[in-house]
Amino acid sequence: MRKGRQMVLLCIAAMLFCTALCFPKEAKAQTEQVTIETGREIYYHQYSTNLFYINGNVGYCLQPAKETPADGIYAGEVLQNNEVLAKAIYFSTGQPGEAVVGEGFWQIPDPEISGVVSWDERYAYSHMFLSWIFADYDFDAAFHGTGLENEVFYEDLKKDFQWKLEHIKGLKVPEAALSFSDSDVTAYIDSEGQRTESLVLSGDPENEIALPLREKMVLVNESRGTEETGIGHISGGEQFYLRAPIDMKETYQSGEIYGSITNEWRSLIIGTGEDTQIMGVGSYAVTPTAPVHSMCSGFLQEKSD
């Protein structure tokens, strides 16, 4: 007599969708209206900039040699091709990512400075750094009017920019996109019942889903070394599998699953006129991200004599 074989079909429909940081080379530019408001003047060395608010978020001028734009409504374009600039905006002063790099990250390597400088000084440093990237890494454009080229630490400052650039390239902006590694897996019998093969939830490690489970089902998170019933938790990059008792035959449907990151970060540049500066800003998208499609599994029993 052949042994009975228990099978489970796990159907995973995973929606792949681009974030603002995918930057497809041939993609059509996305535009939207933005409102620019000019705040206080911020002085740094022999020059000054302004604190800008773009749709209420902290923004930056990217061309120090040009005039300050008038307050008003302009067309903003979502960055498509310059991933480095988009990431640098996220980690700049006044943005969510500054907490990741630390407040002391955005300041000039002046040996006479001890401790963390003021918010305004960090903002000015971020503004110069972003202008440097936007100008295709032209130090003269970034330091326009400042007189920094005459400082004893000028060469150290340029090296510091290069180091920060490489550091930011290695950082990751949180993303909402999630997908499963396989869409059609078959379970097999082991000493504890039936289980699926190991799967991976691809996505940002900071993004987590909560998978509702049927009674008697177990989610084994191999990356964490945990087992959960009722609700199973999986973060981006983690490996897991589903376990069920040998006699379970019900069809399982999870419904739509949303990650813990529900809005996408995106960076925009805003043209303000021929003689005035191009602006840069980052914000979280208002529209919630699409869900990972529902996970379904059918527990089927095959018996033979």
HUZI-V225496 format. One record per residue. N is the residue number from 1. RES is the residue in three letters. PSI is psi in degrees with one decimal (999 if undefined). D_FIRST is the distance of its C-alpha to the first C-alpha in Angstrom with 1 decimal. Layout:
n->N res->RES psi->PSI d_first->D_FIRST
n->N res->RES psi->PSI d_first->D_FIRST
//
This chain:
n->1 res->MET psi->131.3 d_first->0.0
n->2 res->ARG psi->146.4 d_first->3.8
n->3 res->LYS psi->144.0 d_first->6.4
n->4 res->GLY psi->149.5 d_first->9.1
n->5 res->ARG psi->127.4 d_first->12.2
n->6 res->GLN psi->132.3 d_first->15.7
n->7 res->MET psi->148.3 d_first->18.6
n->8 res->VAL psi->134.5 d_first->22.3
n->9 res->LEU psi->116.8 d_first->24.9
n->10 res->LEU psi->111.3 d_first->28.3
n->11 res->CYS psi->116.6 d_first->31.1
n->12 res->ILE psi->115.0 d_first->34.3
n->13 res->ALA psi->111.9 d_first->37.5
n->14 res->ALA psi->124.1 d_first->40.2
n->15 res->MET psi->125.3 d_first->43.8
n->16 res->LEU psi->125.7 d_first->45.8
n->17 res->PHE psi->146.8 d_first->49.5
n->18 res->CYS psi->146.1 d_first->52.5
n->19 res->THR psi->178.9 d_first->54.8
n->20 res->ALA psi->-14.8 d_first->58.5
n->21 res->LEU psi->15.6 d_first->57.9
n->22 res->CYS psi->-35.5 d_first->55.8
n->23 res->PHE psi->58.9 d_first->59.0
n->24 res->PRO psi->134.9 d_first->57.8
n->25 res->LYS psi->-37.1 d_first->60.6
n->26 res->GLU psi->9.7 d_first->61.1
n->27 res->ALA psi->146.3 d_first->60.4
n->28 res->LYS psi->136.3 d_first->63.2
n->29 res->ALA psi->136.9 d_first->65.2
n->30 res->GLN psi->129.4 d_first->64.6
n->31 res->THR psi->157.5 d_first->67.9
n->32 res->GLU psi->159.0 d_first->69.0
n->33 res->GLN psi->138.2 d_first->72.3
n->34 res->VAL psi->154.9 d_first->73.2
n->35 res->THR psi->125.3 d_first->76.2
n->36 res->ILE psi->130.0 d_first->78.1
n->37 res->GLU psi->132.4 d_first->80.3
n->38 res->THR psi->126.8 d_first->82.5
n->39 res->GLY psi->-153.8 d_first->82.7
n->40 res->ARG psi->157.7 d_first->84.9
n->41 res->GLU psi->137.6 d_first->86.2
n->42 res->ILE psi->120.5 d_first->84.6
n->43 res->TYR psi->140.2 d_first->86.7
n->44 res->TYR psi->120.5 d_first->85.4
n->45 res->HIS psi->-122.6 d_first->87.8
n->46 res->GLN psi->15.9 d_first->90.4
n->47 res->TYR psi->179.4 d_first->88.3
n->48 res->SER psi->159.4 d_first->86.6
n->49 res->THR psi->-176.4 d_first->83.8
n->50 res->ASN psi->153.7 d_first->82.9
n->51 res->LEU psi->122.4 d_first->80.0
n->52 res->PHE psi->145.8 d_first->78.4
n->53 res->TYR psi->123.9 d_first->76.2
n->54 res->ILE psi->112.7 d_first->74.1
n->55 res->ASN psi->34.7 d_first->72.5
n->56 res->GLY psi->-5.9 d_first->73.2
n->57 res->ASN psi->150.6 d_first->71.3
n->58 res->VAL psi->127.7 d_first->73.0
n->59 res->GLY psi->175.4 d_first->73.8
n->60 res->TYR psi->144.7 d_first->75.5
n->61 res->CYS psi->145.3 d_first->78.0
n->62 res->LEU psi->2.9 d_first->76.9
n->63 res->GLN psi->82.1 d_first->80.2
n->64 res->PRO psi->-25.2 d_first->82.8
n->65 res->ALA psi->-14.1 d_first->85.6
n->66 res->LYS psi->169.5 d_first->85.5
n->67 res->GLU psi->157.9 d_first->86.9
n->68 res->THR psi->133.1 d_first->85.2
n->69 res->PRO psi->155.1 d_first->83.9
n->70 res->ALA psi->151.4 d_first->85.3
n->71 res->ASP psi->145.5 d_first->83.2
n->72 res->GLY psi->-169.1 d_first->81.5
n->73 res->ILE psi->130.4 d_first->78.5
n->74 res->TYR psi->170.5 d_first->77.0
n->75 res->ALA psi->122.3 d_first->74.0
n->76 res->GLY psi->141.4 d_first->71.3
n->77 res->GLU psi->126.8 d_first->68.7
n->78 res->VAL psi->130.0 d_first->65.3
n->79 res->LEU psi->130.1 d_first->65.0
n->80 res->GLN psi->-38.4 d_first->62.7
n->81 res->ASN psi->-19.3 d_first->63.4
n->82 res->ASN psi->79.6 d_first->64.8
n->83 res->GLU psi->-37.0 d_first->61.9
n->84 res->VAL psi->-46.1 d_first->64.1
n->85 res->LEU psi->-41.6 d_first->66.8
n->86 res->ALA psi->-43.1 d_first->64.3
n->87 res->LYS psi->-40.4 d_first->62.7
n->88 res->ALA psi->-37.6 d_first->66.2
n->89 res->ILE psi->-43.4 d_first->67.3
n->90 res->TYR psi->-36.3 d_first->64.3
n->91 res->PHE psi->6.7 d_first->65.3
n->92 res->SER psi->169.0 d_first->69.0
n->93 res->THR psi->132.7 d_first->71.4
n->94 res->GLY psi->1.2 d_first->71.0
n->95 res->GLN psi->162.5 d_first->67.3
n->96 res->PRO psi->-33.2 d_first->64.1
n->97 res->GLY psi->-11.0 d_first->63.3
n->98 res->GLU psi->-30.4 d_first->66.4
n->99 res->ALA psi->-24.2 d_first->64.7
n->100 res->VAL psi->-47.2 d_first->62.2
n->101 res->VAL psi->-22.6 d_first->64.8
n->102 res->GLY psi->148.6 d_first->67.3
n->103 res->GLU psi->-31.9 d_first->70.8
n->104 res->GLY psi->-4.5 d_first->72.3
n->105 res->PHE psi->-39.4 d_first->70.5
n->106 res->TRP psi->72.5 d_first->73.1
n->107 res->GLN psi->154.4 d_first->76.4
n->108 res->ILE psi->136.6 d_first->78.7
n->109 res->PRO psi->65.3 d_first->78.6
n->110 res->ASP psi->121.7 d_first->82.2
n->111 res->PRO psi->-16.9 d_first->83.0
n->112 res->GLU psi->-7.0 d_first->85.4
n->113 res->ILE psi->129.9 d_first->82.7
n->114 res->SER psi->140.8 d_first->80.9
n->115 res->GLY psi->-174.8 d_first->78.2
n->116 res->VAL psi->131.9 d_first->76.7
n->117 res->VAL psi->175.8 d_first->79.1
n->118 res->SER psi->164.7 d_first->79.7
n->119 res->TRP psi->-42.1 d_first->77.5
n->120 res->ASP psi->-41.7 d_first->80.1
n->121 res->GLU psi->-37.9 d_first->80.2
n->122 res->ARG psi->-37.9 d_first->76.4
n->123 res->TYR psi->-44.2 d_first->76.4
n->124 res->ALA psi->-39.7 d_first->79.1
n->125 res->TYR psi->-44.7 d_first->77.1
n->126 res->SER psi->-43.3 d_first->74.0
n->127 res->HIS psi->-44.0 d_first->76.3
n->128 res->MET psi->-41.0 d_first->77.5
n->129 res->PHE psi->-44.9 d_first->74.1
n->130 res->LEU psi->-38.6 d_first->72.7
n->131 res->SER psi->-37.0 d_first->75.9
n->132 res->TRP psi->-45.2 d_first->75.3
n->133 res->ILE psi->-45.8 d_first->71.8
n->134 res->PHE psi->-33.4 d_first->73.0
n->135 res->ALA psi->21.3 d_first->75.9
n->136 res->ASP psi->43.4 d_first->73.5
n->137 res->TYR psi->40.4 d_first->74.2
n->138 res->ASP psi->109.9 d_first->78.0
n->139 res->PHE psi->-36.6 d_first->79.6
n->140 res->ASP psi->-39.9 d_first->83.0
n->141 res->ALA psi->-39.9 d_first->81.6
n->142 res->ALA psi->-36.7 d_first->79.7
n->143 res->PHE psi->18.4 d_first->82.8
n->144 res->HIS psi->127.4 d_first->85.4
n->145 res->GLY psi->-4.5 d_first->88.5
n->146 res->THR psi->-26.5 d_first->87.3
n->147 res->GLY psi->10.3 d_first->89.2
n->148 res->LEU psi->-24.4 d_first->86.2
n->149 res->GLU psi->-14.7 d_first->86.9
n->150 res->ASN psi->-3.0 d_first->89.9
n->151 res->GLU psi->150.2 d_first->88.0
n->152 res->VAL psi->-23.8 d_first->87.4
n->153 res->PHE psi->11.7 d_first->83.7
n->154 res->TYR psi->-45.8 d_first->83.3
n->155 res->GLU psi->-36.4 d_first->81.3
n->156 res->ASP psi->-35.4 d_first->79.1
n->157 res->LEU psi->-43.3 d_first->78.6
n->158 res->LYS psi->-39.7 d_first->77.4
n->159 res->LYS psi->-36.1 d_first->75.0
n->160 res->ASP psi->-40.1 d_first->73.8
n->161 res->PHE psi->-45.0 d_first->73.0
n->162 res->GLN psi->-41.1 d_first->71.0
n->163 res->TRP psi->-44.4 d_first->69.0
n->164 res->LYS psi->-38.0 d_first->68.4
n->165 res->LEU psi->-48.6 d_first->67.3
n->166 res->GLU psi->-36.1 d_first->64.6
n->167 res->HIS psi->-46.0 d_first->63.5
n->168 res->ILE psi->-36.9 d_first->63.1
n->169 res->LYS psi->-31.6 d_first->61.2
n->170 res->GLY psi->-6.3 d_first->58.6
n->171 res->LEU psi->166.8 d_first->58.3
n->172 res->LYS psi->128.7 d_first->56.1
n->173 res->VAL psi->129.7 d_first->57.2
n->174 res->PRO psi->135.0 d_first->54.6
n->175 res->GLU psi->151.4 d_first->52.7
n->176 res->ALA psi->-14.8 d_first->50.7
n->177 res->ALA psi->132.4 d_first->48.3
n->178 res->LEU psi->147.9 d_first->44.6
n->179 res->SER psi->152.3 d_first->41.4
n->180 res->PHE psi->152.1 d_first->37.8
n->181 res->SER psi->-21.6 d_first->36.4
n->182 res->ASP psi->144.4 d_first->33.5
n->183 res->SER psi->-3.7 d_first->33.1
n->184 res->ASP psi->95.9 d_first->29.5
n->185 res->VAL psi->152.3 d_first->26.9
n->186 res->THR psi->131.5 d_first->23.2
n->187 res->ALA psi->166.5 d_first->21.8
n->188 res->TYR psi->161.9 d_first->19.0
n->189 res->ILE psi->135.5 d_first->17.3
n->190 res->ASP psi->-167.9 d_first->19.1
n->191 res->SER psi->-15.7 d_first->19.8
n->192 res->GLU psi->-0.7 d_first->22.0
n->193 res->GLY psi->-125.9 d_first->20.1
n->194 res->GLN psi->148.9 d_first->20.6
n->195 res->ARG psi->158.2 d_first->23.6
n->196 res->THR psi->168.8 d_first->25.4
n->197 res->GLU psi->167.4 d_first->26.7
n->198 res->SER psi->137.6 d_first->30.3
n->199 res->LEU psi->162.0 d_first->33.0
n->200 res->VAL psi->134.8 d_first->36.8
n->201 res->LEU psi->107.0 d_first->39.5
n->202 res->SER psi->135.0 d_first->42.3
n->203 res->GLY psi->-172.6 d_first->45.8
n->204 res->ASP psi->134.5 d_first->48.6
n->205 res->PRO psi->-23.0 d_first->47.8
n->206 res->GLU psi->-7.5 d_first->50.3
n->207 res->ASN psi->125.7 d_first->48.3
n->208 res->GLU psi->142.9 d_first->45.6
n->209 res->ILE psi->153.5 d_first->43.3
n->210 res->ALA psi->110.2 d_first->42.1
n->211 res->LEU psi->114.0 d_first->38.7
n->212 res->PRO psi->134.0 d_first->38.0
n->213 res->LEU psi->149.4 d_first->34.5
n->214 res->ARG psi->162.7 d_first->32.6
n->215 res->GLU psi->136.0 d_first->32.1
n->216 res->LYS psi->-11.9 d_first->29.3
n->217 res->MET psi->147.9 d_first->29.5
n->218 res->VAL psi->134.0 d_first->30.9
n->219 res->LEU psi->119.2 d_first->32.8
n->220 res->VAL psi->111.0 d_first->32.7
n->221 res->ASN psi->102.1 d_first->35.9
n->222 res->GLU psi->-30.5 d_first->35.3
n->223 res->SER psi->-36.7 d_first->38.9
n->224 res->ARG psi->-19.2 d_first->40.3
n->225 res->GLY psi->34.7 d_first->37.7
n->226 res->THR psi->159.5 d_first->37.4
n->227 res->GLU psi->132.8 d_first->34.9
n->228 res->GLU psi->144.2 d_first->36.1
n->229 res->THR psi->162.5 d_first->35.1
n->230 res->GLY psi->-71.0 d_first->37.2
n->231 res->ILE psi->127.7 d_first->39.0
n->232 res->GLY psi->137.8 d_first->37.9
n->233 res->HIS psi->132.4 d_first->40.7
n->234 res->ILE psi->130.4 d_first->40.5
n->235 res->SER psi->160.3 d_first->43.6
n->236 res->GLY psi->133.8 d_first->44.2
n->237 res->GLY psi->-6.3 d_first->42.7
n->238 res->GLU psi->149.9 d_first->40.1
n->239 res->GLN psi->138.9 d_first->36.4
n->240 res->PHE psi->169.8 d_first->33.9
n->241 res->TYR psi->163.9 d_first->30.4
n->242 res->LEU psi->139.8 d_first->29.0
n->243 res->ARG psi->146.5 d_first->26.5
n->244 res->ALA psi->156.9 d_first->24.9
n->245 res->PRO psi->160.5 d_first->22.7
n->246 res->ILE psi->-27.6 d_first->18.9
n->247 res->ASP psi->9.0 d_first->19.6
n->248 res->MET psi->127.1 d_first->22.6
n->249 res->LYS psi->-3.4 d_first->22.6
n->250 res->GLU psi->151.2 d_first->26.3
n->251 res->THR psi->134.7 d_first->28.3
n->252 res->TYR psi->131.5 d_first->30.7
n->253 res->GLN psi->120.6 d_first->34.2
n->254 res->SER psi->-27.0 d_first->36.8
n->255 res->GLY psi->178.6 d_first->39.8
n->256 res->GLU psi->141.2 d_first->42.5
n->257 res->ILE psi->124.3 d_first->42.8
n->258 res->TYR psi->142.7 d_first->46.3
n->259 res->GLY psi->167.6 d_first->47.0
n->260 res->SER psi->-24.0 d_first->49.7
n->261 res->ILE psi->110.9 d_first->52.0
n->262 res->THR psi->-9.2 d_first->53.1
n->263 res->ASN psi->146.9 d_first->56.1
n->264 res->GLU psi->137.2 d_first->56.7
n->265 res->TRP psi->140.4 d_first->59.5
n->266 res->ARG psi->150.1 d_first->61.7
n->267 res->SER psi->143.8 d_first->65.0
n->268 res->LEU psi->151.7 d_first->67.8
n->269 res->ILE psi->146.7 d_first->71.0
n->270 res->ILE psi->117.2 d_first->74.0
n->271 res->GLY psi->133.6 d_first->76.9
n->272 res->THR psi->0.2 d_first->80.1
n->273 res->GLY psi->164.6 d_first->82.7
n->274 res->GLU psi->-37.3 d_first->84.3
n->275 res->ASP psi->-0.8 d_first->86.4
n->276 res->THR psi->164.8 d_first->84.2
n->277 res->GLN psi->147.9 d_first->81.2
n->278 res->ILE psi->139.1 d_first->77.5
n->279 res->MET psi->157.1 d_first->75.6
n->280 res->GLY psi->145.0 d_first->72.2
n->281 res->VAL psi->156.6 d_first->70.1
n->282 res->GLY psi->152.9 d_first->66.6
n->283 res->SER psi->167.0 d_first->64.9
n->284 res->TYR psi->136.0 d_first->61.6
n->285 res->ALA psi->141.5 d_first->60.7
n->286 res->VAL psi->-36.8 d_first->61.3
n->287 res->THR psi->124.7 d_first->58.4
n->288 res->PRO psi->150.0 d_first->55.1
n->289 res->THR psi->158.1 d_first->52.4
n->290 res->ALA psi->152.4 d_first->49.5
n->291 res->PRO psi->162.4 d_first->46.3
n->292 res->VAL psi->130.2 d_first->43.0
n->293 res->HIS psi->160.2 d_first->41.1
n->294 res->SER psi->148.1 d_first->38.5
n->295 res->MET psi->129.7 d_first->35.1
n->296 res->CYS psi->148.6 d_first->32.3
n->297 res->SER psi->134.8 d_first->28.5
n->298 res->GLY psi->121.3 d_first->25.8
n->299 res->PHE psi->109.0 d_first->22.8
n->300 res->LEU psi->140.0 d_first->20.0
n->301 res->GLN psi->126.1 d_first->16.5
n->302 res->GLU psi->124.2 d_first->13.7
n->303 res->LYS psi->146.6 d_first->10.5
n->304 res->SER psi->153.9 d_first->7.8
n->305 res->ASP psi->999 d_first->5.3
//
